[in-house]
Amino acid sequence: MEFVDEYRNKDLILSFAEKLREVSKKEIILMEVCGGHTMAIHRFGLTSLLPSNIRLISGPGCPVCVSSQHFIDMAMAYSKIPETIITTYGDLIRVPGSSTSLEKERAAGSDIRIVYSALESLEIARVNPDKNIIFLGIGFETTAPATAATIIQAKKRKISNFFVLSAHKVMPPVMKALVEDGVRINGFIAPGHVTAITGTDIYNELASDYGLGVVVSGFEPADLMQAVLMLAVQMESGKPKVEIQYQRVVNNKGNIIARQLLNEVFVHRDDNWRGLGMIPESGLKIREDFSSFDAEKHFIVRIPESIEPKGCICGQILRGLKTPEDCHLFGKRCSPSDPAGACMVSGEGTCATYYKYRS
Amino acid sequence: MHELINDVFIKHFGNEILNEQTDSAILSVGSSEISFTTDSFVIDPLFFPGGNIGKLAVCGTVNDIAVSGAEPLYLSVSFIIEEGFPFNDLEVIVESLASEAMNAGVLIVTGDTKVVNKGKCDKLFINTAGIGRLKMENRYISKALNLQEGDIIIINGNIGDHGMAVMNARESFNFKTPVESDCASLNHLIKKILDRYPVKFMRDPTRGGVATVMNELASKTKLGIELTESDLPVSNGVKAMCEILGFDPLHIANEGKVLIVAAEKEGLKILDLLKNDILGKKSAVIGRVVNEHPGKVVLRNETGGRRIVDSLTGDQLPRIC
């Protein structure tokens, strides 16, 4: 298949592996930030192609996994309001809250629908004028502009029964927080699609002030092997910098229109990340101008205190401090069919990936 | 679903025939062996590229009998119709049901119709049951008794067409793709094979896809199964939809496919035969039986990656990014 097969070409991938063995001598640890990267690395068995001096660890880039328990509990409480339809992206519905999940609430009678785009929620709102539609906004700079565009559309079309519960988050603060938190890494394999929106300036400080290499990578095996090679070359030369491997999609400036949409609708706020805690300025809240679409301003719900699953080490895994194999729930109490922690739920979660690709 | 079957149905109904949990029950009636099965069809939408619920209701039951090694002969058909369902649509569905029964060479010999109040069912449900004649020498096929290391696994064409065609028709994303359901009765094709070559195991990979059948086989035989990613026949349309949605073609339903396990020598002859049939043009050897990793299915990719292929749990959910 065009635009896929080229980047899965065995000879190309193996040539990057060979080059890596030639140039890379130092012991280095790299963090792939994005869940899509984690998934591809394991799916294509890339760790077995890397020289033993290079270690990859997984970061906090799966949006489903980092959504806080409180957010899930809140979504669940909204789903129980009469005459309400919850719309959400697919894999969020399996995430366990403190006592139940959206999937279980749906089985119990709540109207919870999977959408493929935020805009679908507007259509649902139009054909169900006597119901309130609450869209669960999750994801980073990748999905947040689509939510912003939907809210702007809703305002233009004067749709009054559409609301968003925003748990949207942004990447730079969490990457910085991880480094300040003491995660020992030499560089980031930076998220390709986030950077397509943000541009690369957001990483400059990581290179200049923290001495970390940053290479923005695509999601195919050849992309990732090349990105690791570029980072290894930086490490060997002792000159960490910000580079783009994923040039067919990403440029330095990013997507200015998408960022304008984000700024028009959202404002930064401190936000809670599952396992990482409160990170300053890392979340996106709906601005006052659009508050009539903000679910949090409209519906009063009682949310029980969140209970984290006992023994789950998702937090340390998201920080790259531990791997799923260090968790005594992994593969026993916690599996994709019955997940305890969020990292097991999403197809991009570190635990689900390890589970699926263990051998 | 597995838990539901074991904890409720097997618990109360359990007997030595049912406990085998094969797609068709194998019964001794006098000196004859017959294969008996039933299936309910609740598909949404009723019409999809490549077929409709009527055609599917015949293919599904015919194939369940055929993969047990038997020749399907007679079907029953029951309709549960929601009040107000358009008569014209019903007629189109019944026509294609009749025409597919004729293709497959089975007679519809009994049936039932119920009309229920609006909202008590989703437009139209169909149940079919069928019986077939089983030759003594094919009795073992559904039991997977003689598998051993080195046996090859064959499929008669592209995987995932049915599931993705139906999904594309049902959901709102409207991919412009020529992907059509592979819905087809396989009994004539299977008879051709069984008349000539020994087959060790057969199953149609419907709901849960190839992955689910392979996992059931591995766990039943306590042998390992190794699939090769580059050998899996998948159309570009299905591949592209799976890439976009984050789905695995191995988990997607098929309605005109059969997985065949045979010794390598005979298997390669079966492959030739399949490739010369209209329903098997894109047949391929997709893997083999191994002694390693007993009870598990492993997929190998070209660059040396290996991953465990699990059964589908719940529905496939699209990934967020």
Contacts between the chains, C-beta under 8 A, distances in Angstrom:
chain1	res1	chain2	res2	distance
A	1	B	236	5.0
A	1	B	239	5.1
A	1	B	240	6.2
A	1	B	243	7.8
A	4	B	239	7.5
A	4	B	243	6.4
A	8	B	302	7.7
A	8	B	303	7.9
A	10	B	302	4.6
A	10	B	303	5.6
A	13	B	303	5.2
A	14	B	303	7.2
A	35	B	321	7.6
A	36	B	321	6.3
A	42	B	305	7.5
A	42	B	307	7.1
A	43	B	301	7.7
A	43	B	305	6.4
A	43	B	307	6.3
A	44	B	301	6.1
A	44	B	303	5.6
A	44	B	305	4.7
A	45	B	301	6.5
A	45	B	303	6.0
A	45	B	304	5.2
A	45	B	305	2.2
A	45	B	306	6.2
A	45	B	307	7.8
A	46	B	303	7.6
A	46	B	305	7.2
A	48	B	304	5.6
A	48	B	305	7.1
A	49	B	303	6.7
A	49	B	304	6.8
A	63	B	320	5.6
A	63	B	321	6.8
A	64	B	320	6.1
A	89	B	318	7.1
A	89	B	320	4.4
A	90	B	317	3.7
A	90	B	318	3.9
A	90	B	319	6.7
A	90	B	320	6.9
A	91	B	317	4.7
A	91	B	318	7.4
A	91	B	319	5.9
A	91	B	320	6.2
A	92	B	320	7.2
A	93	B	317	7.0
A	94	B	314	7.5
A	94	B	317	7.0
A	103	B	314	7.5
A	114	B	317	7.1
A	114	B	318	7.2
A	116	B	171	6.9
A	116	B	172	7.1
A	116	B	173	5.5
A	116	B	245	7.9
A	116	B	318	6.3
A	120	B	172	6.0
A	123	B	172	7.7
A	138	B	320	6.8
A	139	B	320	5.7
A	139	B	321	6.2
A	140	B	321	7.8
A	142	B	321	5.0
A	143	B	320	6.6
A	143	B	321	6.5
A	193	B	321	6.3
A	221	B	303	6.3
A	336	B	310	7.2
A	336	B	313	6.3
A	337	B	313	3.8
A	337	B	314	7.4
A	346	B	319	6.9
A	346	B	320	7.3
A	347	B	246	5.7
A	347	B	317	7.8
A	347	B	319	4.9
A	348	B	319	6.1
A	348	B	320	7.8
A	348	B	321	7.7
A	356	B	307	6.0
A	356	B	308	6.3
A	356	B	310	6.8
A	357	B	305	7.5
A	357	B	306	7.6
A	357	B	307	4.3
A	357	B	308	6.9
A	358	B	308	6.2
A	359	B	293	7.6
A	359	B	298	6.2
A	359	B	306	4.5
A	359	B	307	6.8
A	359	B	308	6.1
